[in-house]
């Protein structure tokens, strides 16, 4: 009897298990499957060599589908030390249809329905999909179209990043509707009825507070650096060319007057919008209090956050909350210290108002943090919506 049980167990292990996941550390690839009328007609293994690669597939109906493949690999800080995360992205293009976007992490299977998974474009109008520089669609954003810095039209992308507009071919500029600044206008040249466009979004960091806790009194310089452009819009104390010769007490008191450094900025939006939480408006205070504590904040830092932000987040019944931790924030706004902290904690929440609780998000993993030695912590909020009528890219 036991002999038969053993044989069945061996057969199950050999044929019933997903052998692709046996050693994830050595299998950092994904699978691409293309179906046509429910039949698998193409599959391939994707790895990091697929980044910026293109492949064209002939379909049974004599049409073609073109795959633009990308691989986003993120590293810890400093870079090139250890891979932090990886995502595989495919834009599937088919004539007379909007580009179909699909993505996943390693060991995921990216599936494309070549016969029914595409949305037809609007014939006779200029159509397209707008993506970020990370190859992710800009969803539900309003953009202005300009000529010679004068607004001539506007577009609002769909939940898939699609847009269509009745406009003549020509050379234009594009900018986020909420951020009308010539230094962030981008070329938007229209010479066909369909195209995909890459646009750098702009975000605003609202009320980031930086708390400083040295082990003993120190003199400190703090600089804010924008790797991809940006600027300080307001600060306390005055930032000028940097915060210089700050007198910091172990209690966190700055220059005998301030409990934290305050600034707001505008810069490219390079936030992650794939992981987070959806929270009802009435539960926000409890959520932020608990989440900030779990991340490593404490005491007055948490009180300062909830006292300021809870009264402002009242326009929507639900909020999608996307955390931006140190690794993500360093791509947009870096902090430079004349004396390096022993431990640095950074967290900005990108917050989007929702009318209903229909969005499902995978929960992020909260990074570990130790409050030891010279400690610096920073929190802030990025609001994607300033009111219910204007769709914006906001905040870092």
Wavefront OBJ file of the C-alpha trace (Angstrom):
o trace
v 0.000 0.000 0.000
v 2.721 2.474 0.986
v 4.567 1.642 -2.231
v 1.619 2.877 -4.315
v 1.251 6.006 -2.218
v 4.962 6.751 -2.736
v 4.643 6.250 -6.514
v 1.632 8.596 -6.667
v 3.499 11.211 -4.614
v 6.507 11.051 -6.950
v 4.278 11.387 -10.026
v 2.528 14.363 -8.453
v 5.832 16.070 -7.766
v 7.068 15.423 -11.288
v 3.946 16.367 -13.215
v 1.586 18.147 -10.878
v 3.783 20.924 -9.527
v 4.706 24.230 -11.156
v 8.421 23.626 -11.610
v 8.906 27.211 -12.788
v 8.858 28.471 -9.197
v 11.251 25.981 -7.635
v 14.143 28.429 -7.512
v 12.938 32.024 -7.964
v 16.352 33.510 -7.187
v 17.745 31.948 -10.361
v 14.633 32.337 -12.518
v 14.110 36.071 -12.910
v 12.082 35.806 -16.085
v 8.439 35.969 -17.114
v 6.307 34.249 -19.753
v 4.447 35.837 -22.651
v 1.458 33.912 -24.002
v -0.592 35.022 -27.022
v -4.006 33.484 -27.637
v -6.173 33.591 -30.755
v -9.740 32.290 -30.418
v -8.720 30.654 -27.133
v -5.842 28.792 -28.772
v -2.270 29.407 -27.629
v -0.447 30.481 -30.807
v 2.752 31.944 -29.374
v 4.766 31.800 -26.160
v 8.200 32.941 -25.112
v 10.347 33.378 -22.048
v 11.158 37.023 -21.276
v 14.291 38.106 -19.441
v 16.254 41.325 -19.070
v 17.621 41.047 -22.621
v 14.079 41.813 -23.845
v 14.318 45.443 -22.724
v 13.547 47.748 -25.687
v 13.128 44.761 -27.990
v 10.444 44.462 -30.710
v 8.917 41.330 -32.212
v 6.243 40.970 -34.932
v 3.875 37.989 -35.033
v 1.704 36.941 -37.989
v -1.870 36.086 -36.960
v -4.216 33.488 -38.521
v -6.403 36.238 -40.051
v -3.392 37.528 -42.061
v -2.990 40.564 -39.773
v 0.012 41.180 -37.552
v 0.678 42.065 -33.944
v 3.866 43.833 -32.847
v 5.244 43.522 -29.330
v 7.351 46.288 -27.831
v 8.944 44.700 -24.771
v 10.464 46.450 -21.763
v 12.037 45.359 -18.494
v 12.146 47.737 -15.533
v 14.787 46.650 -13.017
v 15.170 48.619 -9.796
v 18.111 48.461 -7.439
v 18.661 49.479 -3.865
v 20.729 52.511 -2.964
v 23.517 52.807 -3.897
v 22.690 51.223 -7.277
v 24.206 48.036 -8.651
v 24.357 46.464 -5.199
v 21.239 44.302 -5.124
v 18.218 44.058 -7.390
v 15.152 45.311 -5.534
v 12.317 44.629 -7.963
v 11.679 43.765 -11.593
v 8.707 44.178 -13.918
v 8.114 42.962 -17.459
v 6.048 45.119 -19.794
v 4.603 44.472 -23.244
v 2.878 46.914 -25.567
v 0.945 44.860 -28.127
v 0.176 46.877 -31.291
v -2.350 45.912 -33.928
v -3.598 47.956 -36.898
v -6.762 50.042 -36.199
v -6.664 49.243 -32.480
v -5.318 51.046 -29.435
v -2.093 49.576 -28.087
v -2.825 46.854 -25.538
v -0.728 47.115 -22.349
v 0.156 44.202 -20.087
v 2.756 43.811 -17.342
v 3.854 41.572 -14.492
v 6.720 40.638 -12.219
v 9.164 37.791 -12.766
v 7.576 34.338 -12.802
v 4.296 35.915 -13.965
v 2.612 35.034 -17.258
v 1.662 38.001 -19.451
v -1.365 37.052 -21.541
v -2.589 38.755 -24.719
v -5.837 37.972 -26.501
v -4.950 38.700 -30.124
v -8.478 38.104 -31.445
v -10.602 40.007 -28.921
v -8.428 41.857 -26.425
v -8.032 45.117 -28.337
v -10.151 48.307 -28.424
v -10.820 49.815 -31.885
v -9.519 53.340 -32.443
v -11.853 56.189 -33.456
v -11.690 56.391 -37.227
v -10.954 59.841 -38.627
v -9.605 61.217 -35.342
v -6.105 61.413 -33.947
v -5.831 58.623 -31.366
v -3.128 57.211 -29.185
v -1.896 56.054 -25.808
v 0.214 58.186 -23.480
v 2.858 56.459 -21.367
v 5.270 57.523 -18.650
v 9.014 57.191 -19.075
v 8.674 53.891 -17.143
v 6.422 52.585 -19.972
v 3.269 52.688 -17.783
v 0.076 54.296 -19.209
v -0.992 57.702 -17.918
v -4.522 56.901 -16.769
v -7.264 59.506 -16.189
v -5.027 62.542 -16.715
v -5.846 65.827 -18.394
v -3.272 67.397 -20.714
v -3.197 70.691 -22.595
v -2.178 70.780 -26.268
v -0.300 73.949 -27.207
v 1.161 75.709 -30.234
v 3.769 78.401 -29.589
v 2.959 78.078 -25.870
v -0.725 78.895 -26.473
v -3.349 76.316 -25.496
v -5.288 75.123 -28.569
v -7.009 72.011 -27.180
v -6.928 69.438 -24.389
v -7.189 65.679 -23.944
v -8.108 63.463 -21.009
v -6.816 59.909 -21.078
v -9.015 56.939 -20.250
v -8.439 54.298 -17.589
v -6.187 52.574 -20.182
v -4.231 55.712 -21.074
v -6.121 56.119 -24.370
v -7.095 59.415 -25.957
v -8.755 60.624 -29.153
v -9.007 64.164 -30.479
v -10.176 65.955 -33.626
v -7.074 67.963 -34.527
v -5.043 68.597 -37.676
v -1.561 67.163 -38.102
v 1.215 69.470 -36.968
v 3.869 70.231 -34.382
v 2.471 70.858 -30.926
v 3.503 70.878 -27.291
v 1.875 69.033 -24.405
v 1.773 69.669 -20.676
v -0.163 68.514 -17.650
v -3.236 70.732 -17.243
v -2.420 71.495 -13.614
v 1.188 72.446 -14.295
v 1.397 75.240 -16.859
v 5.098 76.005 -16.932
v 7.054 76.407 -20.202
v 10.085 74.574 -18.805
v 7.956 71.406 -18.666
v 6.287 71.721 -22.087
v 7.177 68.714 -24.243
v 7.151 68.239 -28.005
v 3.936 66.603 -29.230
v 4.268 66.125 -32.972
v 1.218 64.640 -34.712
v 1.807 63.205 -38.184
v -0.463 60.120 -38.158
v -3.906 59.143 -36.946
v -2.465 56.798 -34.327
v 0.690 56.883 -32.238
v 1.986 56.119 -28.738
v 3.556 58.993 -26.806
v 5.987 59.159 -23.897
v 5.374 62.088 -21.529
v 7.112 62.997 -18.284
v 4.419 63.777 -15.734
v 4.873 66.504 -13.131
v 4.123 66.024 -9.467
v 4.006 68.275 -6.436
v 5.408 67.299 -3.065
v 3.041 68.779 -0.511
v 4.302 69.574 2.950
v 7.169 67.116 3.306
v 8.510 67.448 6.840
v 12.105 66.424 7.596
v 12.828 65.556 11.258
v 16.480 65.431 12.370
v 17.713 63.596 15.491
v 21.517 63.631 16.003
v 23.093 61.791 18.915
v 24.620 65.097 20.058
v 24.355 68.715 18.957
v 25.687 69.217 15.426
v 26.061 71.781 12.678
v 24.468 70.466 9.503
v 23.924 71.433 5.860
v 20.977 69.896 3.982
v 20.509 70.112 0.214
v 17.623 68.959 -1.978
v 18.573 67.596 -5.396
v 16.247 66.881 -8.345
v 17.866 64.174 -10.526
v 15.394 64.775 -13.380
v 14.642 68.448 -12.838
v 12.393 70.293 -10.428
v 12.356 73.128 -7.954
v 11.495 74.128 -4.396
v 8.261 76.138 -4.341
v 8.150 76.994 -0.638
v 10.228 76.227 2.444
v 10.584 76.911 6.175
v 13.174 78.017 7.114
v 14.022 79.635 3.779
v 15.885 77.141 1.616
v 17.684 79.598 -0.680
v 20.699 77.726 -2.056
v 20.345 75.059 0.597
v 19.827 74.878 4.335
v 23.253 75.897 5.678
v 24.788 75.803 9.144
v 21.738 74.404 10.860
v 22.143 73.999 14.617
v 20.503 70.668 15.456
v 19.761 69.513 19.017
v 19.423 65.811 19.936
v 15.733 66.551 20.652
v 15.288 67.510 16.995
v 15.054 71.256 17.616
v 16.510 73.234 14.691
v 18.119 76.667 15.202
v 16.306 76.891 18.527
v 13.025 77.496 16.676
v 11.877 74.704 14.326
v 10.890 71.111 15.001
v 11.399 70.058 11.371
v 12.477 71.314 7.956
v 9.528 72.035 5.679
v 9.447 72.285 1.894
v 7.200 71.777 -1.112
v 8.433 71.049 -4.621
v 7.408 70.378 -8.196
v 9.209 67.751 -10.249
v 8.624 64.848 -12.673
v 6.123 62.242 -11.487
v 8.049 58.970 -11.197
v 5.822 57.454 -8.503
v 4.780 53.830 -8.395
v 1.029 53.289 -8.750
v 0.942 49.485 -8.644
v 0.880 48.743 -4.897
v -1.035 50.369 -2.092
v -4.251 50.416 -0.092
v -7.829 51.606 -0.662
v -9.157 53.241 2.513
v -12.578 54.675 3.324
v -12.513 58.366 4.228
v -13.743 57.745 7.785
v -10.914 55.240 8.352
v -8.047 57.447 7.157
v -6.895 58.651 10.579
v -6.661 55.131 11.984
v -4.939 53.896 8.836
v -2.297 56.623 8.760
v -1.649 56.395 12.496
v -1.048 52.659 12.289
v 0.815 52.672 8.953
v 3.174 55.469 9.957
v 3.978 53.655 13.208
v 4.590 50.360 11.363
v 6.920 52.182 8.958
v 9.016 53.674 11.771
v 7.534 57.068 12.661
v 6.490 57.847 16.204
v 4.967 60.354 18.609
v 4.735 63.948 17.455
v 5.738 63.014 13.890
v 2.517 61.009 13.518
v 0.414 63.652 15.283
v 1.790 66.369 12.969
v 0.788 64.266 9.955
v -2.762 63.444 11.020
v -3.447 66.951 12.374
v -2.546 68.450 9.005
v -3.803 65.905 6.464
v -6.979 64.344 7.881
v -8.954 67.643 7.677
v -7.862 68.039 4.033
v -8.790 64.576 2.766
v -12.580 64.875 2.865
v -13.683 65.267 -0.776
v -14.020 61.564 -1.622
v -15.607 58.549 0.089
v -12.501 56.436 -0.636
v -8.817 57.046 -1.256
v -6.206 54.971 -3.048
v -2.945 55.384 -1.159
v 0.322 54.507 -2.922
v 3.425 54.631 -0.688
v 6.654 56.008 -2.116
v 9.584 54.829 -0.032
v 13.200 55.978 -0.091
v 14.211 54.078 -3.212
v 11.331 55.507 -5.254
v 11.685 59.033 -3.866
v 15.410 59.200 -4.626
v 14.551 59.027 -8.330
v 12.695 62.326 -7.989
v 13.968 64.170 -4.917
v 17.252 63.353 -3.197
v 18.326 64.578 0.237
v 22.026 65.418 0.679
v 23.552 65.905 4.138
v 26.956 67.314 5.125
v 26.980 64.580 7.786
v 25.358 61.369 6.604
v 22.589 59.979 8.840
v 23.054 56.515 10.279
v 19.457 55.730 9.377
v 17.197 57.611 6.943
v 13.451 56.988 6.652
v 11.497 58.561 3.771
v 7.809 58.066 2.991
v 5.467 60.114 0.828
v 1.942 58.905 0.190
v 0.568 59.474 -3.301
v -3.179 59.837 -2.684
v -5.959 59.547 -5.265
v -9.624 60.239 -4.479
v -12.149 57.545 -5.480
v -15.925 57.678 -5.727
v -16.314 53.940 -5.116
v -14.413 51.058 -3.570
v -13.796 49.096 -6.776
v -10.003 49.274 -7.071
v -8.025 46.230 -5.967
v -4.357 46.833 -5.126
v -1.687 44.397 -3.944
v -0.371 45.531 -0.569
v 3.254 46.700 -0.546
v 5.903 45.324 1.751
v 6.879 47.919 4.345
v 10.697 48.217 4.463
v 12.428 47.754 7.794
v 13.858 50.726 9.704
v 15.947 51.158 12.858
v 15.934 54.360 14.893
v 19.585 54.147 15.890
v 22.391 56.700 15.790
v 21.852 59.905 13.820
v 18.269 59.456 12.562
v 16.433 61.447 9.858
v 12.778 60.806 8.986
v 10.613 62.469 6.344
v 6.912 62.233 5.499
v 4.704 63.981 2.969
v 1.724 63.593 0.634
v 1.178 63.755 -3.115
v -2.413 64.497 -4.072
v -3.363 63.382 -7.579
v -6.686 65.242 -7.361
v -6.983 68.778 -6.037
v -10.759 68.876 -6.545
v -13.478 66.864 -8.207
v -13.476 68.798 -11.464
v -9.785 68.936 -12.366
v -7.732 65.823 -12.931
v -4.118 66.465 -12.042
v -0.725 64.879 -11.682
v 0.288 66.105 -8.265
v 2.825 66.024 -5.631
v 6.006 64.687 -4.387
l 1 2 3 4 5 6 7 8 9 10 11 12 13 14 15 16 17 18 19 20 21 22 23 24 25 26 27 28 29 30 31 32 33 34 35 36 37 38 39 40 41 42 43 44 45 46 47 48 49 50 51 52 53 54 55 56 57 58 59 60 61 62 63 64 65 66 67 68 69 70 71 72 73 74 75 76 77 78 79 80 81 82 83 84 85 86 87 88 89 90 91 92 93 94 95 96 97 98 99 100 101 102 103 104 105 106 107 108 109 110 111 112 113 114 115 116 117 118 119 120 121 122 123 124 125 126 127 128 129 130 131 132 133 134 135 136 137 138 139 140 141 142 143 144 145 146 147 148 149 150 151 152 153 154 155 156 157 158 159 160 161 162 163 164 165 166 167 168 169 170 171 172 173 174 175 176 177 178 179 180 181 182 183 184 185 186 187 188 189 190 191 192 193 194 195 196 197 198 199 200 201 202 203 204 205 206 207 208 209 210 211 212 213 214 215 216 217 218 219 220 221 222 223 224 225 226 227 228 229 230 231 232 233 234 235 236 237 238 239 240 241 242 243 244 245 246 247 248 249 250 251 252 253 254 255 256 257 258 259 260 261 262 263 264 265 266 267 268 269 270 271 272 273 274 275 276 277 278 279 280 281 282 283 284 285 286 287 288 289 290 291 292 293 294 295 296 297 298 299 300 301 302 303 304 305 306 307 308 309 310 311 312 313 314 315 316 317 318 319 320 321 322 323 324 325 326 327 328 329 330 331 332 333 334 335 336 337 338 339 340 341 342 343 344 345 346 347 348 349 350 351 352 353 354 355 356 357 358 359 360 361 362 363 364 365 366 367 368 369 370 371 372 373 374 375 376 377 378 379 380 381 382 383 384 385 386 387 388 389 390 391 392 393 394 395 396
